[in-house]
Structures are given as C-alpha cells and as structure tokens.
Amino acid sequence: MSNLLVDAYHVAWGDMMFMKHNFWNILVMSIMSPLLYLIAFGYGLRTGQTDIGVSYVAFVIPGIAALSSLSSSFGSTATRMNVQRLYYKSFDEMMMCPLSLSSIVIGKCMLGLTRGLISCLLIYALGLFLASDLALTPLVVLCIVISCITFSLLGMAAALLSKSHQSMATLNSLIILPMTFLCGTFFSVSSLNPVFQAVLYCLPLTHASETIRAAALPDYLEFPWISLAVLIAFGAAFFALNLYLLKTRKV
Amino acid sequence: MSMEDMIVIKGLVKRFGDKTAVNGLDLVIHRGELFGFLGPNGAGKTTTLRCVSTLTGFDEGTITVNGHDITKEPEAAKGSMGVIQQQVSLDKDLTIRENMISHAMYHNMGKKERNERISELSDFFGLGEYLDKPVDSLSGGWKKRAAIVCAMLHRPQVLFLDEPTSGLDINARRLLWDVIKSLHRDGTTIILTTHYIEEAESLCDRVGIIDKGRIIALDIPKNLCEKVGSIAVETIENGKTTYKYFKSRDEASAFAASLKGNVTIRDTNLEDVFVELTGKSVGAQT
C-alpha cells in the first residue's frame, strides 16, 4: 500500500511542478467560470426563496461547486494527459517505467483532484459569505473530494480513449456540456418529469450536485446516502476502466 | 532460456488492423551484447522495440527480458530497461532538470542518488547550463541529449535505442557513440535500430536485418558480408550503378577486368548486404 502511494506521488510530481509553474494562471482559471455561473445564474436569472426554504444563491452555490468539480477536475486531467500522450509522448516514457498501473491511475488523477478542490473551495468560501444558510462540514468536504476524484478519473479515461484534440472536443460536447446544464446544478432534478429524472440519475454529476447540496444545507435537506454510494461507484468504475485501458494497451 | 540470454522473443506477432507489422519474429539477444536492428522503413523494427519495451501490446508470442516475462511480470522487466525513443519524449511543460527528476522518481531513485546521477550525466553530455531551462528553449540535438540522460539515469541493464543519432550533429553523434561503446564495455545489453549503416557496422556485435516483420538475416557484420560475398565490384555505366559480389579478390579482379566503364573493387559492407537481401536501399519504405 505504501509503495502504491509512493509511486503515485512519483507519478504526480511532474504534474505538481506543472501546476507550480502555472499557479496564478490556474488560480484565475479555477475561479473564473464558477464566478460567472454564480453571477449569471445566482443573481442574473433568479432571486428570492426556493421550495426548500433557502435563498436561490444558497441553493445554487453547492450546485456550482459540483459543476466546478466536474469542469476543473475533468478538464485539467484530460487536457494535460491528452497533451502528454499524443504530443509530448512523455506518457509513453512513464508507461515504460516500473510503476504499477494503479499507481499511474492514482498519480495522474492528482492534478485534477487538486485543481478541482481549489476551484470548489474558492467558490464555496465565497458562498459562505453570500449565503448564511450554507454550512461547512466535513461531509461537504468529503463529497467535494469524492466528486473531484470521480471526474478526474473520468478525465483520464477520456484522455486515454481520445485519438486527437478533436475527439476530445467531441467528447466534451457530447458528455460534459449536457451534464453541465442538466444535472441539477441550477435547479432541483425532482422538479422534472420522472422519465427525465431517470435519465439524469444515470449521470454522475446529478449525484455530485445532490450530495454536495444536501451536505451544505443539512437543516433543509436529508442527505442522500444512496447518491453518495452511486458517486463512489462511478469513481470505482472509472478507475477500473482506466486500469483496463492501460493494461490492454488499447490506447 | 539460458542465463546468458537477456532478451528472448518467440513467435512475436503484432497486427494493426489488417496489416501484420511483425510476423512471427524469433530472436535471442545475449547479455552484454550490442545488437543492431536494420531494416527498411516500416519493416517492423520500431514496432518490435515498442513490444519489447512494453509500450505496445502484441497479438501472439512471448517476450522475456532479463528473465521476466513482460506480460506476467511487467514491472520487474521494466526495471531493467532504458528506452530512447525515436521522437524526443520530454514533458515540454517542465524544465530539463524536472524531466530528469521525474524520470528518476519513476525508477524509485532516492534524492541523493538521483541528484548525483543527474549531475554526473549532465556534465558528461554538456547539459549543465541548460538544466533549469524549459525543454522548448533547447534545440533538437540538446533535447535528444536530455532524453538520453533520462533513459540512462537508473543504470539500465538493457538499453533500447531507436534511431538515437538521427537529428544529431556529428559531434553529438560521436559523443553518443562513445557513450554506447562505454556502456557496452560495462556490460549493458544494447539494442539499436539505425539508418546509419556505418553506425551498425562499427558498433554492433551482431546485426539482424528485418523485412516485412521477419528477421531475414542474423549474424556478426563480417559473416553477413561473407554470406553475400566479401568483395564487391561496383560498376558505373551510363549513369547506373550495378554491384556484384565475390568470395575472393582474385575472382572480383578477374570479373572487373572483363568490364568497361568506371569499375571499383572494394570490401563488401552492411549496406550491400542490406540492399542484396531486402532489395531496397536503407531508409526506403517497405
């Protein structure tokens, strides 16, 4: 176990150096889109109370945190791995070294996890000033961490499966963009018709939104433990998919 | 498999869709040997190297490196390998030093050991002043040197060099030849693919010529030349060069005497062997 973690650290080290070189750039990028979502959806489109009795800003901030975990974690892991694999070929170098595949998967998703956490925690910290109903509990942090890991692993799978920048962009348009707007980040999924609800519950961001929101508003919502289990199951499935892709070299 | 065998490849088949890139290749490379892989472009050299270095899966066959089956014990096999790919494969978002540290960490080298090794190899390759520069600020030749240092940091027992000197200027090429010779003297097993025939001829203990995914000739350079005929008669007539090979200089001289035009008698070299066996010039597409 300790070897696995040491190797994962060795894999992640280069990505952490990359982040160090680009820290301010990353910080600005991490906060920009959640901030725009907050202004546009939190203040621009709707104000007042929601059905559960909290302000819309308090309702939407956990959703934006979930969305940030998707966009930052997925985007940073997928983009960097895509470049390393298809253009720099430095991913090949790593694959020829005596590292276990599990340590490669864990190590390569650390950049996405870190960037996702920065993004989520910045928007959540802002939310704590703007909405007094929001709570900062260990469960909120846990849900955010699980969400970031899950989407970082999804980003890795996307990078391993894509054959070019173009196919990466296609994947973004077909999977990530619909999830961004439909998975209960800006509205409650329960307000939709049952068929649509069933479809949305097949997507991980719906469960990320529901768990982070319920953890952030413990006095207003019951925590959906099943959603947390489903989110973890998605993470495990993406981890297994990455292992399979690396092991079979179908990449 | 004997203890003397560093790499044993049996019945290797690698297909890309309908195309068979490597077609039942068998090869044994001995411990401490400097082995040269020659073949036209697309003959299967790089694909074979990618399979052996675990970078690409394969469809049939077995590969053992340093006693470890690469499909059953990949990590143990990888621990003894160093690979220098055709294309420089450094992370361009990092500095040269960070690339080296990263590589050393992948091989679980401790901080002290890796710093000493980086310093030692960087000095040898004249990379010292470039260590903290971003990869893209260096020319192609310097990037290649940095990639070579990365591959050698962990003192691999077997080193794969896929056209290592292509793109290098003559000084860097000679420097690398010296490094290869020195590693060979120290007992490192080296597998080299190259388009430079003189490189294979002067460096390699044995040479394998690969065409259409199969080894078509395998021996020490001198024996390969003798198989074709150790003396070559080269005739230039009407702008076209023809070659004929003989076992002895007397036979070659007798033949040359009967010819008109510009005739040269010389020793056969590996390029003659290559062209004679594959029907293609070095660097031609298979």
Interface residues (C-beta under 8 A of the other chain):
Chain A: V6 D7 H10 V11 W13 G14 M17 F18 H21 N22 R80 V83 Q84 Y88 K89 S90 D92 E93 M94 M95 M96 C97 P98 L99 S100 T248 R249
Chain B: S53 T54 L55 T56 G57 E75 A76 K78 G79 M81 V83 Q85 Q87 V88 S89 L90 D91 K92 D93 L94 E98 N99 I101 S102 H103 M105 Y106 H107 N108 C150
